[in-house]
Amino acid sequence: MTGKTRNERMKIVTTAVAQTLTASDRCDRCGAQAFIRARLGSGQDLLFCAHHGREHLDKLREIAEEVIDETDRLHSEPTIEV
């Protein structure tokens, strides 16, 4: 073994699989499309819509291992693939 604890190994694995949020990812608070993912030390993710994510963002940054904010996608032009 590498001398790392199980939690340290799990953190590496869960960080490596972070994906872009999709339209099927829903806010844990209200069910709207999620644009903010907060990854906790336990490996669990909390998903929030832009509204609830902004409301709780300061606290999420305190408690989460990682916060991924994709709210900038709300203002981007959609791309159409042919």
C-alpha positions in Angstrom: 0.0 0.0 0.0 1.0 3.6 -0.4 0.6 4.5 3.2 -2.5 6.6 2.5 -5.7 6.2 4.5 -8.8 4.8 2.9 -10.4 8.3 3.0 -7.4 9.8 1.2 -7.6 7.1 -1.5 -11.3 7.6 -1.9 -10.8 11.4 -2.2 -8.5 10.8 -5.1 -10.9 8.4 -6.8 -14.0 10.7 -6.4 -12.1 13.7 -7.6 -11.0 12.0 -10.7 -14.6 11.2 -11.7 -16.1 14.7 -11.4 -18.3 15.3 -14.4 -20.1 18.2 -15.9 -23.6 18.5 -14.5 -26.3 17.5 -17.0 -30.0 18.4 -17.4 -30.9 15.3 -15.5 -29.0 16.5 -12.4 -31.5 18.0 -10.1 -31.4 20.4 -7.1 -31.6 18.5 -3.8 -33.7 21.4 -2.4 -36.3 22.0 -5.1 -35.8 19.7 -8.0 -34.8 22.3 -10.6 -31.8 21.7 -12.9 -28.6 21.7 -10.8 -25.7 24.0 -11.7 -23.7 23.8 -8.5 -22.2 20.6 -7.1 -20.7 20.5 -3.5 -18.6 17.4 -2.9 -18.3 16.5 0.8 -15.5 14.8 2.5 -17.6 11.7 2.7 -17.6 11.5 -1.1 -21.3 12.5 -1.3 -22.4 15.2 -3.6 -25.0 17.9 -2.9 -26.6 19.4 -6.0 -28.2 22.8 -6.1 -30.0 25.0 -8.7 -28.5 28.4 -9.2 -30.9 30.1 -6.8 -30.3 27.7 -3.9 -26.6 27.3 -4.7 -26.1 31.1 -4.4 -28.2 31.2 -1.2 -25.9 28.6 0.5 -22.6 29.1 -1.4 -20.6 30.7 1.5 -21.6 27.8 3.8 -20.9 25.2 1.1 -17.4 26.5 0.6 -16.8 26.1 4.4 -17.9 22.5 4.6 -17.3 21.0 1.2 -14.0 19.5 -0.1 -14.8 21.0 -3.6 -17.5 23.3 -5.0 -18.1 23.2 -8.7 -20.1 26.2 -9.9 -21.5 25.9 -13.5 -23.9 28.8 -13.3 -22.0 30.6 -16.1 -23.7 28.1 -18.4 -26.9 29.9 -17.8 -25.6 32.8 -19.9 -23.8 30.9 -22.6 -25.1 30.5 -26.1 -26.3 27.0 -26.9 -24.3 25.0 -29.4 -26.0 23.1 -32.2 -24.1 20.1 -33.6 -24.9 19.0 -37.1 
